[in-house]
Amino acid sequence: MPTLQLRLTAGDDAASALINLVGSLEGIESVEEIADLMPHMDDPDSSSAGLPDDIGPGTHLIEVVAGNATGIRRALEVAEASAHDHGAALEVVDNDDD
């Protein structure tokens, strides 16, 4: 099944909104936040740890599985619109059109 992985840089509310919106689309089998294995350079011993400039909204790795490639394209369109509406950054991490 075609799979799309997205990295959303935003707060939890924006991530939940995106997941719910994409999950409501016809042809989408599942949408879920998965563990992000990418290191984010969060060193607690750093001299800048905890400074306001070091605290961001967080990242969410979201996986979308659809019945066909059309569902994936529609999911990406809706995800981009949702991210824009919430002032969030969205990155396509992996797009597997099997």
N, C-alpha and C positions, 0 to 999 in steps of 0.2 A: 504494500500500500504506500502511496506517496506520503512523504513526511517532510515537514518544515520545522526547522528550529530557529527560534528568534531570541535575541537577547534584548531585553527592555531595561533601560536605565530610567527608573522612576520609583516612586513610592509604592507601598503595598496596595493602596486604593486603585491606582492606575493599572497595576498588574491584574488585580481582580476584575476590573471593568473590562480589560482587553480579553481575558480568559473567558468571561461570561458571554461577551459579545461574539467572539469567534466561535465558541461552543454552540451558540444558538443557530448558526448557519446550517442550511440544508446540505447534506453530503459530508459533514465533518463527523468523523468517527470518535475522536477524542482530542481534548486539549488539556494539558496539565503542565504545571511547573515541575521541572526536573532538577536534580542536583547539578550545580554548575561546578565542574572540576577545574576551571581555569583559575590560576592564582591571581589574586587581585592586589598583591603587594601591601597587604594590611599588616604591617609589622608593629606589634604592640610596644616594642622597645624603642621605636623611632622617637627622635626628639620632637617631631611634629605630630605625634599621635594624639588624637583628641582635639586638635585645633579646629576651629570652625571651617577653615578651608579644606580640611581633611575629611570632613563628614559630608557624605553625599547621600543621594536618595536611595541608593542600593541598586543592585542588578537582579534580574529575574530571567532565568533560562526557561523558555516555554516551548513545548513540543506540540505540534499540530499534526494529527493523522487524518487523512481524508480518503474517501473512496476512489477519487480520481484526481488528475492534474487540475481540472477545472475548479474543484473544491479548494485546492491549495492556492491557486491564483486568487480566488475570491477571498480566502482567509487572509492572504497577504494584503490585499487592498483594504479590507476592513481593519486589520491590525495597524496598518500605516495611518488610517484616518483616526483611529482611537488614540494612538500615540500622539499624533498632532494635536488632537483636542485636549489632551492632558499635558501638553508641553514636555513630552518625554522623548527620549532618543530610542530608536528601534534599529536593530542590526540583524540582517539575515545571517545566521551562523552556518547553517547547513540546509541545503535544499536537495532532497533525494526524490526524483520523479520516477520511482520504480513502477 
